[in-house]
């Protein structure tokens, strides 16, 4: 406990497949969390579902549409107003198309996927970055702010039918690396957590028992995100951090 040490963490995608485990872990480790969702009531329901009553005062439900740059910027401002700062952004949000062989895609398919993953990551990362640059270091901290965005193994090794998805996630990887390298002298840390398979509820219906057992659990994802969001994880910067669990072949 206390890995995060009362830091303020902006969490996007908390209502998704591994978001609940991430929210619960961040709060358990000491964070105060601004929980972003397109639907504030859905964010509040997630808080009520995954946190104990005594913990809920450490989480604030907020509405933000990350496809809208103004909405994302407003959410960052709301977080700063409520908590005074942003020590970390953890972004699990994003949506896009399904499996389509590249030869069957159209330019609109690529644009749709880029909008769902790359543009949303940019829209929330940039105002968070600017807020971090405008704030002072917390006492004893080695970094001024951390940004970690979830991407996928296809961003480095595209799976068949995942070409547009791979391109969008690879662009997010590049965005994280660019932030890290441009601001390494300003105390900003940025990384991508590159996921292999995740054994979320329902995935057992589409995966073999062996593949399901080999995939990372939501809690393993949450633990990695908590470390990368913590000041103690600041030694990892400008990295594509692979989380493959038992999928090591």
N, C-alpha and C positions, 0 to 999 in steps of 0.2 A: 504494500500500500504506500501511497505518497510518492509514486514515481513522478507524477506531474506537478505536485507541490503547489496547489492553488492557482495554477495558471488558467488563463481564459482561453478556451479552445472553441473555434467556430467549426461546427460539424455539419457538413453537407452530405445528404444521402443517408441520414440516420434511420429513415423509415424503410430502407431497402433490405436486401437479404441478409447482410451482415451488419447493418447499421445499429440494430438493437444491442448486439454484443459489444460493439464499439462504444456506444454511449454508456452502457453499464460499466465497462472497463475504465473509461476515462474518468467517470465520476468516482468509482471505487478507488482510483489512483490519486484522487484529490482535486481533479479539475472542476472548474466552473464551465459549463458548456452551453453555448448558443446553438440550438437545434434548428437547422434550416429545412424547410419543406415548402412545396408549392401550396400546401394546405396547412395553415397554422393549427387547425384542430387535429389533423393527422399527426403533426409533430407532438402536440400535447398528449394525444393518445399513446404514442410511443413512449413518452416520458413516464406516463402513468403505468404502462405495462411492464417496463423493464427496470424501473427504479423503485426502491423501497420508499415508503412515505417520507421518512426522515431525509432522504437524499434528494427529493424532488425540488427543493428550494435551490439546488445547485445547477438546475437546468432551466433554460428559458426557451420556450417555443417561439419561433420566428417564421414569418412567411417570406419566401424569396423564389422568384422564377429565374433560374440561372441562365435561361436562354435570352433573357432581357438584361442587358448590361446595366441599365439604370436601376432595375430591381435588385440586382446583386450588389451594386454599389450602395444602395440604400440599406441593405441588410448589414453590410459591414459597418456603416455609420451607426445603425441601431445597436449593434453589438458593442461598439466603442462607447456609445452613450450610456448603455446599461451597465457595463463592466469596467469602463475606463481604459481598456486596451484590448489587443488580440495577441496572445503569445503564440498561438499555432492555428493553422487551418488544416483540417483533415477533410479531404474531399473524396467521397465514394460515389458521388452523383454522376449521372450520365445515362443516355439511352440512344439507341440507334437501330439500324436494320438487322435482320436475321442473316442466315447463311445464304449467300447468293454467289455463284461462280462469277468471277470478274467478267467473263465474256458475255454474261447475261445482264450485267449492270448498265445503267445509264448514268450520265453525269449527275442527274438529280439524286441518285442513290448515294453517290459519294458526298454530295453537298449535305444531304440529310444526316449522314453519319458524322461528318465533320461538325455540323451544327450541334448534334446531340452530345458529342464527347469533347471535341477540341474547343469549340467556342464557349461552352459552359465552363470548362476548366479555366479558360482565359478570363472569362467575365467575373469569376469569383476570386481567382488568384491575384489579379492585378490590383483591385482595390484593397485586398488584404495586405499585399506587399506594401502598398503606399502607406497604409495605416501603421504597419510595423516600422517602416523607415521614419515615420514621424514621432515615434515614441522612444523613450529612453530604455536602456537595459534594466531589467529587474535586478535587485541587489544580488550579487554573486553569480549572475547568469553568464554563460559563455556565448550565448546568442541572443539577438534581439527579437527574433521570431522564426518559427519553423513552418514550412509548407510541405505537406505530403499529399500526393494525389495517387489514387489507385489506378493502375493500368492493367495490362494483361499480357500473357506470354506471347500472344499473336503479334504484339507490337515489335517483337524481336525475331519471331519465327512464325510467320503467318500460317495458320491452319487453312486447309482447303475450304473455299467458300467464305473466308473471313477477310478478304482483301481490303474492302473499304473500312471495315472495323479496325484492321491492323494499321492502316494508314492513319486513321483518326487517333488511335492510341499512341502510335509512334510520334505523332505531332505533340501529344501531351508530354511524352517522355522528353522531347526536345525542349519544350517550354520549361519544364522543371530544371533541366540542366542549364538552360540559359539564365534563369533567375539565379541559380546558385553561383554561376560563374560571374555574372554581372555584379552581384552584390555580396560576394564572399568577404569583401573588405568592410561591409556595412553591418555585419552581424546577422545576415539572413542565411538560413539553411533551407534548401529545397531538395526534395527527393521524390522519386516515383516508386511505389510499391507494386512490383510486377507479379501479378497473381497467376498461378497455374489453375488447376481445378479447385473449386470450393464445394465442400460437402454441406451445402445449405439444405434446409428442409424442402423436400420435394425432388432434390437432385437424384435421389436413389431410384426414381422412376425412369430416368433416362440414362443412368450410368450402371455399369456392371457392379456387382458387390465389391470386386477387387478395386476398380477405379474409384468407387465411392470411399472405400477405406483408405486409399492412397492420397486422396485430396486433402487440402487444408481444411480444418474446421473453422467456422466463423470465429471461435474464440482465439484460434491461432492468428487469424487475420487481425483481430482486435488487439491482441498483445503486441504484434509487430507495429501496428499503427500508433499505439500508445507510446512505445519506445521512441519511434521516429518523431513523434510530436513533443517529446519531453526534452528539456534542456540537456539532460544526460545523454541524449542521442545525438547531440550536436556534432560529434566527431564524424558522423556519416553525413556527407554533404555532396550534392551533385552526383548522386548515385542512382542507378536502376537496381533496386534491391529485389532480388528474386525470392518469392515465397512459394516454394514447390512442395513443401511438406514431404510426403513419401514418394512423390512423382519425380524420381531422380534419374530415370533411364533416358 
